[in-house]
Amino acid sequence: MSKQTLVLLYGGRSAEREVSVLSAESLMRAVNYDKYLVKTYFISQTGDFIKTQEFSSQPSADEKLMTNDSIRLDQKIKASDIYEENAVVFPVLHGPMGEDGSIQGFLEVLKMPYVGTNILSSSVAMDKITTKHVLESAGVPQVAYTVYLEGQDLEAAILEATDKLDFPIFVKPANMGSSVGISKVEDVNSLRSAIELALKYDSRILIEQGVVAREIEVGILGNSDVKTTEAGEVVKDVAFYDYQAKYIDNKITMAIPAEIDGQVMAQMRTYAELAFRAIGGCGLSRCDFFLAEDGSIYLNELNTMPGFTQWSMYPLLWENMGLAYSDLIDQLIDLAQEMFYKRESHLI
């Protein structure tokens, strides 16, 4: 039986490109090579598509994928050259220009099945402000917030934030993940500089109430038939779980399943499915919650392409449910093909 081609798209233009490389390298080692031929394509920081390695069997442990530091521009291709009939794409891309609907639209134009959420749900979930509006309408609880849009009166926005919110306050670019550009602030002067930092990454800024809370995460898998995992907890060795702590210093551990009340976990799983359906999700997502000291539950965000290394929370949540990493990949590919055929059938 001939193998199906799995196209791994990785890298990308966002500040989260290093996470993408780690995820892609884990995927390329875990794929079932009895079923798939893997072709990898690197998207550089400048947006070039580079043809990289192909694997018909499991690569060695020391095999590395191309990065911006080892780029081979002589292998540059047209973006459309990734097309291959009957191939499935795993766009293991995080952040803007990867997780925001742009690459999903490109793949739909190419008529290629792809792993993950569609154009609309990707773009909605990528924008933290839009996510809040959608989830508010669905009745999903969230922490209090205000918004600053570039070009508005900054001092008026600061006044509104300090009037409605209590310190500490978190300032976040609306369209960025992995804690990039996020600041925890304790006073007005810090709030002003945090907004200026966030504006380097986006023109839409979310200003959010800080809460003393545990960070609890639930995995989601499925299209019309949506399944959720037991919750896992991010256990931090630092006060603020930022990009450096997540990916550089590794100052976190994970408790899977989380040691929380069974009713609380059940409520989170219900909210996770409700939120996923509200944004029109398909394929996969990771739903991140705050569990406050008073027992209140707040949905923090939906991550439509969570980190996908073998030690990332999302695959570990499914491993806890009895679904191994390589089998999870198989299911995601099946879901991608299912959604592709469904989308095509709607074009009547």
N, C-alpha and C positions, 0 to 999 in steps of 0.2 A: 504494500500500500504506500502510495506516495505521501510525502510529508506536506503539511500545510505550512505556508510561510507566515511567520510572526515577525512583524516589523516593530522594532523598538526605536521610538523617537525619544531622544533625551538631550540634555543640555538646556538650551533656550536662552532667551534674552533677559530674563528677570534676575533679580538678586538671589533667587533660590536655585540657581543653576547647579551649584555644587551638590545640593541635596539630590537633584535629579540624577547626577552621575552615580552617586552611591546606590540609589534605587535601581537604576538600570543594570549596574554590575551584579547586584543581588539577583535580579530577574534572570539575567542571561545564564547564571549558574544553576538556577532552580527549575528552569523549563524542562519539561519531559521531551527529551530529544528523540524518543521513539515516535513522537507525534508531530514535532515541529522542526522546521528549519528557521533559524533566527537570523535576521538581517538587521544590523544596527545603523542608525543614521544620527549624526551629531548636528544639532543646531547651535551655531556659535553665538557668542555674545553680540555680534554684529548682525545676526540673522541669516548667515549663510548656512546652507544645507551641505553637509559633508558625508560622503559614503564611507563608512568605517567597516568593522569586521563582520564576517558571516560565520555562523557556527552551525554545524550539522551534528555535533556531539558536545558534551559538556566541556567547557573550557577549563583550563587549569586554574588553581586557586590564585595564582599570581598574575593572571591575565587582566590587563587593564584596558579600559575604553579611552578613546580620545577625549581630551579636554581642551580648553582654550590655551593651556600651556604647551600642549603637544599637537596642535592643530596642523593638518596637512591640506593646505589650500589647493594643491594639485589634484585633490580628490573631491573638489567642490562640484556639485551637481545643481541642476534646476530643481526647485522644490517638488515639482510635479513628477520628477523621475523616481520618486519613492513608490509610484503606483505599480501595483502588480495584481493581476486578476486573482480573486479568491483569497488574497492575503488579508490578515487582520492586523490592525495597528494598535500597539499599546503605547499611547502618548504619555510616557512617564515624565511629565513636565509639570512643574509647580509654579504657581504665581502668574502674573500677567504674561500674555502672549503664549500661554500654554494651558492654563487652567481656567481661563476667562471666557471661553467660547470661540476664540479666534482660530485656534488650531482645529477645533471641532468643526467649525464652518468650512475650513479648508478641506478637511477629510470628507465631509459630506459632498462638497463640489466634486471631489475626485471619485466619489462613489466607492469609498472604502469603509468597511466596518471598523469601529474603533472601541476600545475599552473605555468605560466611564460615562459620565453624564453628558447630555446633549448640549446644544448651543445655548438655549435659554437657561437651563438649570445651572450650567457652568458659570454663565455671566452673572446670574442673580446671586449665586452663592459666593462668587469672588468679591462682589461688592458688599462690604459689611453693612453699609447704610441701607441698600436695597433689601438685603436679607432681613434686616430688622423690620422694615415696612411690611414685607410679605409675611413674616412669622407673627407679627402683631395681629394681622388679619386672621391668622389661623388659630390664635389663642395660645400661642407658645410663650411662656414667660421669659423675659429678658431683663437685664439690669437697665437702670435709667441712663439716658444718654442725651447729648446734644450734637449738633453737626456744624462744622465750619467748611465752607466752600471757598476756594481760592478766588480772590476778588471782592469778597464781602468785607465788611468792616470788622477787622480783627479784634479791636478793643470791645466792640459790642458782643462778639462771639465769646470772648473771655468773660465778660460780665454775665452773659446768659449761663455759661457753664458753671461759674462760681455761685450763681444764684440758685441753680437747680440741683447742683451736685455738691457733695462733700469730699474733701481731700481724704485719702489719696484718689487721684483721677488718672485714668489711662488714656493716652492719646495714640490713635492708630491711623495709618493710611488706610483708606477704605478698600483698596485693591492690592493688598499685599498679605502674604502669609508667613509662616515660620518665624513669627515675632519680629520680622524685619521692619525697622523704622518705628517701633512701638516704644513708648516711654511711660514710666510710672512717675507721676509728679505729686509733690507735696505742698506746693505754694504757687502763687500767681506768676511769679517770675519764671519758675520752671515750666509752667503751663505754656507761656509764650514761646519759650525756646523749644519745647517739645512739639508744638504746632509747626514751627519753622523746620524742624528736623523731618517731621512727617511729610511736609510739602515737597521734600526732595524726591519722594517716592510716589506721590499722588496729589491731585488737586482737590480731592474730596477727603475730608478728615472727620473721623469719628472720635468724639470726646465722651468717655464712658465712665460711669461710676465704678470706683474700685470697691471690691468686696473681699472680706476675709473668708476664703472659701477653699475647699478641696477641688482639684481639677479632675473630673470624671469623664471618661470617653466611651462611646458606644459605636461599634462597627455596624454598617448597614450594607446589605448585599441583595441585589435583585432588580427586576424590572417591575412588572405588575405584581408579582409575588415577592413581597419585601420581607427579608429576614433581618433580625438584629442580634447582636451578641450580648452576653453578659457584659457589664461595665468593667472597665479597667481604670486604675487611678495613676496619675502622674505624681510621683513622690519626689519632691525637689530638695536639693541640698543648698539651694539659693533662694533668696527672697523673691526674685522675679525671674521667671522662666523665659529668658530671652534667647535670641539666635545663638549667641556664644555658648550659653549653658546647654542648649539643645544639641548642637552639632559639633562644637569645638572642644569644650571642656567636659562634655558628657556628665554633667552634674545632676543627672536624674536617674531614677529607677522607676520601675512600673510594678504595680500590684494588680495581678490579674488572677481571679476576679477581684474587684475592689471590695474592701471590707465595709460595706454599707448595708443598711436595712433592706430587706427583700422588697418591701413595698416601694421604697425610694428607687431601687434599681428598676422595678417594673414600670414605674412612672416615667423614668428617663427613657426606657426603651419605647414606651408609647409615644412620648414627645419626639423621639428621634425619627420614628416612622412617620409621624404626622408632619414633621418639618420636611423630611425627604419628599413626601408626596406633595407638600405645598409648593415646593420649588420645581416640581415636575421631574424629580430625580430618577435616574436609572443607572444600573451598573453597580456603582459603589459610592460610599461616602463614609466619613467618620464624623460623628456628631459629638461636639465638645460641650460639656456642661460645667457650671459652677454649683457646688453644693455648699451653701452658706452655713455659718455656725448656728443659725436659728432653724436650720432644716429646709430653708427655701431652695428651690431648684431654679436655675437660670440657664437657658441655652446660650452659649457663647458664640459658637460658629459651626457651620457645616463645611467640612473640608472635602471637596469632590475628587481630589487626587492626593490622598494622604501619603506621607513618606512610605516607601515600599521596600525598604531593606528588610532582611529577615529578622532584625531586632527592632523594627518599627512597631508602634502600638497596633496599627490596623491588622497586619498579618498575625501578630501575637494574640489579638482578641479572637480571631477565627481559629487559631490553633487551640485555644482554650475550649472552643466549641467542638473540637474534633476534626476540624478541616485543616489539613496540612498545607504548607506554603505552596508547594507545587500543584496541589489539587485546587487551591484557591485561584491560582493562575488559570487553570483549565476552566473553572466555572466562569471567570470573568470573560474569557474568550468566547465561551458559549453564549453568555449574556450579550456580548457585543454583536455577535452574528444574529441573535434573535431580534435585537433592536434595529439592526440594519434592514432585515427583511420586513420588519413592521413599518419602518419609515418608507421604504420603497413601495410597500403595498398601499400606503396612503396617497401616493402620487397618481391619482386616477383622474 
